[in-house]
Amino acid sequence: MTPSPGWSSAASPVYVSRIPDGHHRPLEALGVIARLHQAGRVFATTDEAIAAARERLHTTGIVPRLAG
């Protein structure tokens, strides 16, 4: 996948949930899991990860909260 023009990983944080068997070990070895844990971006469920991502979009003003 090629990032679109203007795409920045710094502006696009990663949220992780339900890491599949066999993936946790290499991610730990690379330090990815530790960095994500420190940033509060590892979640037990996908719903929790999506809620956290939405909250970040709202608090940073990228997406306004919907009334209701």
C-alpha positions, 0 to 999 in steps of 0.5 A: 500500500502506498500512502496518499500524498500528505499522509504522515504516520505522525498524524496517523496514530496506530491503535491495536486490538486482538493481536493474532497468535504468532504476531505478538512475539515479532511485534514485541521483539521490534519494540512496537508493542511497548511503544503502543502500550506506553501511548495507551493504544493497545486494547482488548477489543476492536470496539475499544480501539475504535472508541479511542480513535474516535475520541482522539479525532474529536479531542483534536478537532479533526472530526466534530462531535455529533449532536444527540 
